[in-house]
């Protein structure tokens, strides 16, 4: 059978290479964004991969009087004139379905994916997890975390690469962060939220359409509002989680009696009619303490707990892991230097919702300064400049606002309030210190690995 792998930019090269190992497939590729270098293309052609120059070339491969005999494999966000037979997510599930015999957790959603993966890392540390996140591929080696690769995407094909990298290590469970859905491999899939249902596939679809794929998992942990508004037909396999105990949004797992702190937050997790993989129903509560300085951090914790309980992780192990969680480098983290507290929200997927939530953390603090900015072209989803400028305009006028880098430069002509501009992040931090700010919130759009190189 002929199979056409579309898009060599988002993992298609690896997917094509795997299909070439299966004898019954004749494999073709379409580098739809023209990003593949000539040397790589030549090597693949030598090994038997055939390239189409455009989607129109499909017409030349039709059998007379029949439909095309190609099976088309393309990313869920790709807009083609031909029907797609298999998404990249489904292709990865097809390739790996008989290769993994340990539990798998997949994490998708609009916000919080990496943070949830890192909470799961702590909860499941003693199970020797293989971890794929936007911060890299990691395993436990001799009792310590070992980074196998730091610069990696969270396209579904990266799951295949992670499995290859982990060969030779003792792995007891897999935790995979995956963009825009799930592969169908997971024992439990997590949908963190759909806080912004942004358009994909040339505006022919939205994010929630793609993330529907996570419901191919054996069981699902889903944020309650997203579930109720978009996915309620999957009730039988889903446990829901959420901060609200409102009757209209009654979740299987909720937080109550929350006592927020910048370093540790204490709260009670309530379980109601909670389903586990061993067909038990849980109705109880547990007290936990962890890093969760705002409501959306608590929701991330609930997400990780929901998935852990679904697959039977003991509650004591969950409590221990949460207590050991200290935040995520490259996401929300809190540091103190020379009497100055730095609250860092560094995220390649920074959007308006994340900016609002970061600012909420500062409401009860004195001498606050806000640094806002970052880079473009980090992810497919760009930030809404008009909306984020409106959020920044609402900041207390006495609070210094320091804009930085490309993003800061772009919004400075939209803002109505006063601000300071600096070319780089170090200069912005020095400016905040010069303005006697003792609590400095850094909201910065960047890959953490890129930031470390500055």
QUIZI-V813931 format. One record per residue. N is the residue number from 1. RES is the residue in three letters. SS is DSSP state (h for helix, s for strand, l for the rest). PHI is phi in whole degrees, -180 to 180 (NA if undefined). D_FIRST is the distance of its C-alpha to the first C-alpha in Angstrom with 2 decimals. Layout:
BEGIN
n=[N & N]
res=[RES & RES]
ss=[SS & SS]
phi=[PHI & PHI]
d_first=[D_FIRST & D_FIRST]
END
This chain:
BEGIN
n=[1 & 2 & 3 & 4 & 5 & 6 & 7 & 8 & 9 & 10 & 11 & 12 & 13 & 14 & 15 & 16 & 17 & 18 & 19 & 20 & 21 & 22 & 23 & 24 & 25 & 26 & 27 & 28 & 29 & 30 & 31 & 32 & 33 & 34 & 35 & 36 & 37 & 38 & 39 & 40 & 41 & 42 & 43 & 44 & 45 & 46 & 47 & 48 & 49 & 50 & 51 & 52 & 53 & 54 & 55 & 56 & 57 & 58 & 59 & 60 & 61 & 62 & 63 & 64 & 65 & 66 & 67 & 68 & 69 & 70 & 71 & 72 & 73 & 74 & 75 & 76 & 77 & 78 & 79 & 80 & 81 & 82 & 83 & 84 & 85 & 86 & 87 & 88 & 89 & 90 & 91 & 92 & 93 & 94 & 95 & 96 & 97 & 98 & 99 & 100 & 101 & 102 & 103 & 104 & 105 & 106 & 107 & 108 & 109 & 110 & 111 & 112 & 113 & 114 & 115 & 116 & 117 & 118 & 119 & 120 & 121 & 122 & 123 & 124 & 125 & 126 & 127 & 128 & 129 & 130 & 131 & 132 & 133 & 134 & 135 & 136 & 137 & 138 & 139 & 140 & 141 & 142 & 143 & 144 & 145 & 146 & 147 & 148 & 149 & 150 & 151 & 152 & 153 & 154 & 155 & 156 & 157 & 158 & 159 & 160 & 161 & 162 & 163 & 164 & 165 & 166 & 167 & 168 & 169 & 170 & 171 & 172 & 173 & 174 & 175 & 176 & 177 & 178 & 179 & 180 & 181 & 182 & 183 & 184 & 185 & 186 & 187 & 188 & 189 & 190 & 191 & 192 & 193 & 194 & 195 & 196 & 197 & 198 & 199 & 200 & 201 & 202 & 203 & 204 & 205 & 206 & 207 & 208 & 209 & 210 & 211 & 212 & 213 & 214 & 215 & 216 & 217 & 218 & 219 & 220 & 221 & 222 & 223 & 224 & 225 & 226 & 227 & 228 & 229 & 230 & 231 & 232 & 233 & 234 & 235 & 236 & 237 & 238 & 239 & 240 & 241 & 242 & 243 & 244 & 245 & 246 & 247 & 248 & 249 & 250 & 251 & 252 & 253 & 254 & 255 & 256 & 257 & 258 & 259 & 260 & 261 & 262 & 263 & 264 & 265 & 266 & 267 & 268 & 269 & 270 & 271 & 272 & 273 & 274 & 275 & 276 & 277 & 278 & 279 & 280 & 281 & 282 & 283 & 284 & 285 & 286 & 287 & 288 & 289 & 290 & 291 & 292 & 293 & 294 & 295 & 296 & 297 & 298 & 299 & 300 & 301 & 302 & 303 & 304 & 305 & 306 & 307 & 308 & 309 & 310 & 311 & 312 & 313 & 314 & 315 & 316 & 317 & 318 & 319 & 320 & 321 & 322 & 323 & 324 & 325 & 326 & 327 & 328 & 329 & 330 & 331 & 332 & 333 & 334 & 335 & 336 & 337 & 338 & 339 & 340 & 341 & 342 & 343 & 344 & 345 & 346 & 347 & 348 & 349 & 350 & 351 & 352 & 353 & 354 & 355 & 356 & 357 & 358 & 359 & 360 & 361 & 362 & 363 & 364 & 365 & 366 & 367 & 368 & 369 & 370 & 371 & 372 & 373 & 374 & 375 & 376 & 377 & 378 & 379 & 380 & 381 & 382 & 383 & 384 & 385 & 386 & 387 & 388 & 389 & 390 & 391 & 392 & 393 & 394 & 395 & 396 & 397 & 398 & 399 & 400 & 401 & 402 & 403 & 404 & 405 & 406 & 407 & 408 & 409 & 410 & 411 & 412 & 413 & 414 & 415 & 416 & 417 & 418 & 419 & 420 & 421 & 422 & 423 & 424 & 425 & 426 & 427 & 428 & 429 & 430 & 431 & 432 & 433 & 434 & 435 & 436 & 437 & 438 & 439 & 440 & 441 & 442 & 443 & 444 & 445 & 446 & 447 & 448 & 449 & 450 & 451 & 452 & 453 & 454]
res=[UNK & UNK & UNK & UNK & UNK & UNK & UNK & UNK & UNK & UNK & UNK & UNK & UNK & UNK & UNK & UNK & UNK & UNK & UNK & UNK & UNK & UNK & UNK & UNK & UNK & UNK & UNK & UNK & UNK & UNK & UNK & UNK & UNK & UNK & UNK & UNK & UNK & UNK & UNK & UNK & UNK & UNK & UNK & UNK & UNK & UNK & UNK & UNK & UNK & UNK & UNK & UNK & UNK & UNK & UNK & UNK & UNK & UNK & UNK & UNK & UNK & UNK & UNK & UNK & UNK & UNK & UNK & UNK & UNK & UNK & UNK & UNK & UNK & UNK & UNK & UNK & UNK & UNK & UNK & UNK & UNK & UNK & UNK & UNK & UNK & UNK & UNK & UNK & UNK & UNK & UNK & UNK & UNK & UNK & UNK & UNK & UNK & UNK & UNK & UNK & UNK & UNK & UNK & UNK & UNK & UNK & UNK & UNK & UNK & UNK & UNK & UNK & UNK & UNK & UNK & UNK & UNK & UNK & UNK & UNK & UNK & UNK & UNK & UNK & UNK & UNK & UNK & UNK & UNK & UNK & UNK & UNK & UNK & UNK & UNK & UNK & UNK & UNK & UNK & UNK & UNK & UNK & UNK & UNK & UNK & UNK & UNK & UNK & UNK & UNK & UNK & UNK & UNK & UNK & UNK & UNK & UNK & UNK & UNK & UNK & UNK & UNK & UNK & UNK & UNK & UNK & UNK & UNK & UNK & UNK & UNK & UNK & UNK & UNK & UNK & UNK & UNK & UNK & UNK & UNK & UNK & UNK & UNK & UNK & UNK & UNK & UNK & UNK & UNK & UNK & UNK & UNK & UNK & UNK & UNK & UNK & UNK & UNK & UNK & UNK & UNK & UNK & UNK & UNK & UNK & UNK & UNK & UNK & UNK & UNK & UNK & UNK & UNK & UNK & UNK & UNK & UNK & UNK & UNK & UNK & UNK & UNK & UNK & UNK & UNK & UNK & UNK & UNK & UNK & UNK & UNK & UNK & UNK & UNK & UNK & UNK & UNK & UNK & UNK & UNK & UNK & UNK & UNK & UNK & UNK & UNK & UNK & UNK & UNK & UNK & UNK & UNK & UNK & UNK & UNK & UNK & UNK & UNK & UNK & UNK & UNK & UNK & UNK & UNK & UNK & UNK & UNK & UNK & UNK & UNK & UNK & UNK & UNK & UNK & UNK & UNK & UNK & UNK & UNK & UNK & UNK & UNK & UNK & UNK & UNK & UNK & UNK & UNK & UNK & UNK & UNK & UNK & UNK & UNK & UNK & UNK & UNK & UNK & UNK & UNK & UNK & UNK & UNK & UNK & UNK & UNK & UNK & UNK & UNK & UNK & UNK & UNK & UNK & UNK & UNK & UNK & UNK & UNK & UNK & UNK & UNK & UNK & UNK & UNK & UNK & UNK & UNK & UNK & UNK & UNK & UNK & UNK & UNK & UNK & UNK & UNK & UNK & UNK & UNK & UNK & UNK & UNK & UNK & UNK & UNK & UNK & UNK & UNK & UNK & UNK & UNK & UNK & UNK & UNK & UNK & UNK & UNK & UNK & UNK & UNK & UNK & UNK & UNK & UNK & UNK & UNK & UNK & UNK & UNK & UNK & UNK & UNK & UNK & UNK & UNK & UNK & UNK & UNK & UNK & UNK & UNK & UNK & UNK & UNK & UNK & UNK & UNK & UNK & UNK & UNK & UNK & UNK & UNK & UNK & UNK & UNK & UNK & UNK & UNK & UNK & UNK & UNK & UNK & UNK & UNK & UNK & UNK & UNK & UNK & UNK & UNK & UNK & UNK & UNK & UNK & UNK & UNK & UNK & UNK & UNK & UNK & UNK & UNK & UNK & UNK & UNK & UNK & UNK & UNK & UNK & UNK & UNK & UNK & UNK & UNK & UNK & UNK & UNK & UNK & UNK & UNK & UNK & UNK & UNK & UNK & UNK & UNK & UNK & UNK & UNK & UNK & UNK & UNK & UNK]
ss=[l & s & s & s & s & s & l & l & l & l & l & h & h & h & h & h & h & h & h & l & l & l & l & l & l & s & s & s & s & s & l & l & l & l & l & l & l & h & h & h & h & h & h & h & h & h & l & l & l & s & s & s & l & l & h & h & h & h & h & h & h & s & l & l & l & l & l & s & l & s & s & s & s & s & l & l & l & l & l & l & l & l & l & l & l & s & s & h & h & h & h & h & h & h & h & h & l & l & l & l & l & l & s & s & s & s & s & s & l & l & l & l & h & h & h & h & h & h & h & h & h & h & h & l & h & h & h & l & s & s & s & s & s & l & l & s & s & s & s & s & s & l & l & s & s & s & s & s & s & l & l & l & l & l & l & l & h & h & h & h & h & h & h & h & h & l & l & l & l & l & l & l & s & s & s & s & s & l & l & l & l & l & l & l & l & l & l & s & s & s & s & l & l & l & l & l & l & l & s & s & l & l & l & l & s & s & h & h & h & h & h & h & h & h & h & h & l & l & s & s & s & s & s & h & h & h & h & h & h & h & h & h & h & h & h & h & h & s & s & s & s & s & l & l & l & l & h & h & h & l & l & l & s & s & s & s & s & s & s & l & l & l & l & l & s & s & s & s & s & s & s & l & l & s & s & l & l & l & l & l & s & s & l & l & s & s & s & s & s & s & l & l & l & l & h & h & h & h & h & h & h & h & h & h & h & h & h & h & h & h & l & l & l & l & h & h & h & h & h & h & h & h & h & h & l & l & l & l & l & l & l & s & s & s & s & s & s & l & l & s & s & s & s & s & s & s & l & l & l & l & l & h & h & h & h & h & h & h & h & h & l & l & l & l & l & l & l & s & s & s & s & s & s & s & l & l & l & l & l & l & l & l & l & l & h & h & h & h & h & h & h & h & h & l & l & l & l & l & l & s & s & s & s & s & h & h & h & h & h & h & h & l & l & l & l & l & l & l & l & s & s & s & l & l & h & h & h & h & h & h & h & h & h & h & l & l & l & l & s & s & s & s & s & s & s & l & l & h & h & h & h & h & l & l]
phi=[NA & -86 & -128 & -110 & -97 & -98 & 86 & -84 & -79 & -105 & 95 & -64 & -60 & -69 & -63 & -61 & -62 & -71 & -64 & -66 & -83 & -98 & -56 & -78 & -108 & -100 & -104 & -119 & -137 & -130 & -84 & -64 & -102 & 54 & -104 & -78 & -75 & -64 & -66 & -63 & -61 & -63 & -61 & -67 & -66 & -61 & -84 & 111 & -79 & -103 & -109 & -96 & -87 & -157 & -65 & -64 & -64 & -59 & -61 & -72 & -105 & -77 & -77 & -54 & 75 & -130 & -72 & -58 & -92 & -80 & -95 & -95 & -114 & -145 & -61 & -65 & -92 & -87 & -104 & -118 & -78 & -96 & -64 & -90 & -85 & -153 & -76 & -60 & -59 & -65 & -64 & -64 & -60 & -63 & -68 & -102 & -59 & -108 & -104 & -116 & -121 & -124 & -60 & -129 & -117 & -114 & -123 & -135 & 142 & -83 & -129 & 88 & -59 & -65 & -61 & -64 & -60 & -72 & -66 & -62 & -54 & -72 & -64 & -105 & -55 & -74 & -96 & 54 & -77 & -96 & -119 & -116 & -143 & -66 & -99 & 135 & -108 & -136 & -139 & -91 & -131 & 56 & 82 & -127 & -71 & -126 & -85 & -87 & -160 & -97 & -99 & -150 & -85 & -112 & -66 & -58 & -62 & -65 & -64 & -62 & -62 & -62 & -63 & -65 & -64 & -87 & -59 & 98 & -102 & -82 & -115 & -109 & -160 & -114 & -124 & -119 & -85 & -135 & -78 & 56 & 127 & -131 & -91 & 91 & -83 & -75 & -71 & -143 & -104 & -111 & -111 & -66 & 176 & -126 & -71 & -137 & -90 & -73 & -75 & -136 & 53 & 54 & 67 & -91 & -140 & -126 & -56 & -64 & -64 & -69 & -73 & -55 & -61 & -65 & -79 & -81 & -66 & -61 & -140 & -136 & -110 & -131 & -59 & -62 & -69 & -64 & -62 & -64 & -87 & -134 & -132 & -65 & -70 & -101 & -55 & -62 & -102 & -114 & -107 & -104 & -139 & 178 & -73 & -79 & -105 & -58 & -59 & -73 & -127 & -78 & -96 & -73 & -140 & -134 & -107 & -142 & 51 & -78 & -120 & -71 & -147 & -68 & -97 & -133 & -119 & -106 & -161 & -107 & -102 & -103 & -112 & -136 & 52 & -86 & -94 & -114 & -65 & -94 & 67 & -88 & -118 & -104 & -136 & -162 & -142 & -136 & -92 & -134 & -140 & -164 & -75 & -162 & -74 & -148 & -56 & -72 & -69 & -61 & -62 & -60 & -63 & -59 & -59 & -67 & -66 & -59 & -66 & -63 & -66 & -59 & -100 & 88 & -69 & -60 & -62 & -64 & -67 & -65 & -62 & -64 & -64 & -64 & -64 & -84 & -75 & -119 & 103 & -125 & -64 & 94 & -134 & -75 & -147 & -128 & -133 & -127 & -139 & 52 & 81 & -111 & -95 & -112 & -104 & -109 & -119 & -112 & -155 & -68 & -101 & -55 & -134 & -63 & -61 & -63 & -64 & -58 & -70 & -66 & -66 & -62 & -64 & -97 & -56 & -102 & -104 & -103 & 53 & -93 & -125 & -116 & -108 & -133 & 165 & 132 & -115 & -103 & 73 & -87 & -131 & -67 & -93 & -95 & -92 & -80 & -65 & -63 & -68 & -70 & -66 & -63 & -65 & -67 & -63 & -82 & -66 & -46 & -62 & -82 & -88 & -60 & -116 & -117 & -93 & -150 & 62 & -60 & -66 & -61 & -65 & -71 & -91 & -67 & -87 & -98 & -62 & -104 & -93 & -75 & -157 & -122 & -117 & -133 & -74 & -138 & -67 & -60 & -65 & -66 & -65 & -60 & -65 & -64 & -65 & -63 & -89 & 57 & -83 & -99 & -127 & -113 & -94 & -108 & -109 & -137 & -89 & -168 & -74 & -60 & -63 & -70 & -64 & -65 & -82 & -74]
d_first=[0.00 & 3.78 & 6.46 & 10.03 & 12.88 & 16.06 & 19.52 & 20.39 & 23.85 & 23.36 & 21.35 & 18.06 & 18.65 & 18.85 & 15.85 & 13.74 & 15.51 & 14.75 & 10.94 & 11.44 & 13.22 & 10.46 & 9.45 & 6.10 & 4.90 & 5.89 & 8.41 & 10.72 & 14.00 & 16.75 & 20.21 & 21.59 & 25.04 & 25.33 & 26.57 & 24.82 & 27.28 & 26.72 & 27.12 & 24.37 & 22.01 & 22.97 & 22.48 & 18.92 & 18.20 & 19.94 & 17.71 & 14.55 & 13.82 & 13.58 & 15.74 & 16.17 & 19.87 & 19.87 & 18.02 & 19.32 & 17.09 & 14.20 & 16.18 & 15.80 & 12.03 & 12.54 & 12.57 & 16.28 & 17.62 & 14.55 & 13.42 & 10.94 & 7.27 & 7.19 & 7.74 & 11.09 & 12.91 & 16.58 & 20.05 & 21.94 & 24.57 & 22.44 & 23.27 & 20.58 & 20.91 & 17.38 & 16.81 & 15.46 & 13.06 & 14.07 & 17.17 & 17.76 & 19.94 & 17.36 & 14.91 & 17.89 & 18.61 & 15.19 & 15.56 & 19.21 & 19.58 & 20.52 & 22.24 & 25.24 & 27.90 & 30.71 & 31.67 & 30.09 & 31.83 & 30.10 & 32.43 & 31.77 & 34.17 & 36.05 & 38.95 & 39.91 & 36.59 & 37.84 & 41.22 & 39.76 & 37.67 & 40.87 & 42.85 & 40.27 & 40.60 & 44.27 & 43.88 & 41.22 & 42.55 & 43.66 & 40.15 & 38.86 & 36.38 & 33.57 & 34.08 & 31.97 & 33.91 & 34.56 & 37.27 & 35.07 & 33.61 & 36.34 & 37.11 & 40.38 & 41.62 & 45.02 & 45.93 & 45.24 & 42.49 & 40.56 & 38.48 & 35.35 & 34.36 & 36.40 & 34.51 & 31.20 & 29.62 & 28.82 & 25.36 & 23.02 & 21.48 & 25.06 & 24.77 & 22.37 & 24.90 & 27.76 & 26.40 & 26.10 & 29.62 & 31.08 & 30.20 & 33.53 & 35.26 & 36.24 & 34.49 & 35.52 & 33.93 & 31.64 & 32.82 & 30.31 & 31.34 & 28.42 & 28.66 & 27.75 & 26.69 & 25.35 & 22.19 & 23.02 & 23.94 & 27.66 & 30.37 & 32.28 & 31.25 & 34.07 & 34.44 & 37.57 & 38.34 & 37.50 & 40.77 & 39.43 & 36.62 & 35.71 & 33.34 & 29.81 & 27.01 & 29.58 & 31.80 & 29.33 & 29.26 & 31.63 & 31.42 & 31.90 & 28.71 & 26.67 & 28.81 & 28.12 & 25.13 & 27.75 & 28.46 & 25.28 & 27.46 & 29.27 & 32.53 & 33.59 & 36.75 & 37.32 & 40.26 & 42.29 & 42.63 & 38.94 & 38.21 & 40.86 & 39.92 & 36.11 & 34.64 & 37.24 & 34.87 & 33.72 & 37.23 & 36.40 & 34.39 & 36.37 & 39.59 & 41.15 & 43.47 & 45.96 & 49.45 & 50.90 & 52.52 & 53.11 & 52.59 & 50.19 & 47.86 & 48.46 & 45.92 & 45.37 & 46.39 & 49.05 & 51.53 & 55.26 & 58.53 & 56.91 & 59.31 & 57.76 & 58.56 & 57.21 & 56.69 & 56.32 & 55.83 & 56.81 & 55.55 & 54.83 & 51.37 & 51.63 & 49.09 & 49.02 & 46.81 & 44.36 & 41.47 & 40.33 & 37.37 & 39.87 & 40.83 & 44.17 & 45.77 & 47.82 & 50.91 & 52.84 & 53.55 & 53.52 & 55.47 & 53.58 & 54.52 & 52.18 & 51.64 & 51.12 & 53.61 & 52.47 & 50.96 & 47.43 & 47.62 & 48.68 & 45.63 & 43.40 & 45.28 & 44.81 & 41.06 & 40.94 & 43.37 & 41.43 & 38.24 & 40.31 & 42.18 & 39.03 & 37.79 & 41.28 & 42.71 & 46.49 & 48.68 & 50.85 & 47.89 & 46.96 & 50.57 & 50.79 & 47.65 & 48.84 & 52.22 & 50.71 & 48.58 & 50.32 & 47.99 & 45.21 & 45.70 & 43.97 & 44.55 & 47.89 & 50.33 & 54.12 & 56.25 & 59.97 & 61.69 & 65.41 & 65.99 & 63.23 & 60.32 & 56.91 & 54.37 & 51.04 & 48.13 & 45.66 & 42.19 & 39.36 & 38.54 & 42.19 & 42.69 & 45.69 & 45.57 & 45.71 & 48.68 & 50.56 & 50.09 & 51.14 & 54.30 & 55.14 & 55.54 & 58.45 & 60.48 & 63.14 & 63.50 & 66.22 & 66.11 & 62.45 & 60.73 & 57.22 & 55.01 & 52.05 & 49.46 & 46.51 & 43.59 & 41.01 & 37.34 & 36.82 & 34.38 & 32.54 & 35.26 & 38.59 & 41.98 & 43.96 & 47.05 & 49.22 & 48.73 & 49.24 & 52.33 & 53.79 & 53.35 & 55.06 & 57.86 & 58.72 & 59.51 & 63.24 & 64.92 & 66.87 & 63.72 & 62.69 & 59.23 & 57.88 & 54.87 & 52.83 & 50.08 & 47.71 & 47.47 & 51.22 & 51.89 & 49.73 & 51.52 & 55.06 & 55.66 & 54.55 & 56.70 & 60.10 & 61.56 & 62.98 & 60.79 & 60.80 & 58.07 & 57.21 & 54.67 & 53.36 & 53.20 & 55.96 & 58.27 & 57.51 & 58.36 & 61.60 & 62.46 & 62.02 & 64.24 & 66.82 & 66.89 & 67.97 & 64.82 & 64.71 & 61.45 & 58.74 & 55.47 & 52.71 & 49.85 & 47.53 & 43.99 & 42.45 & 40.20 & 42.67 & 41.42 & 42.29 & 45.65 & 46.60 & 46.32 & 48.88]
END
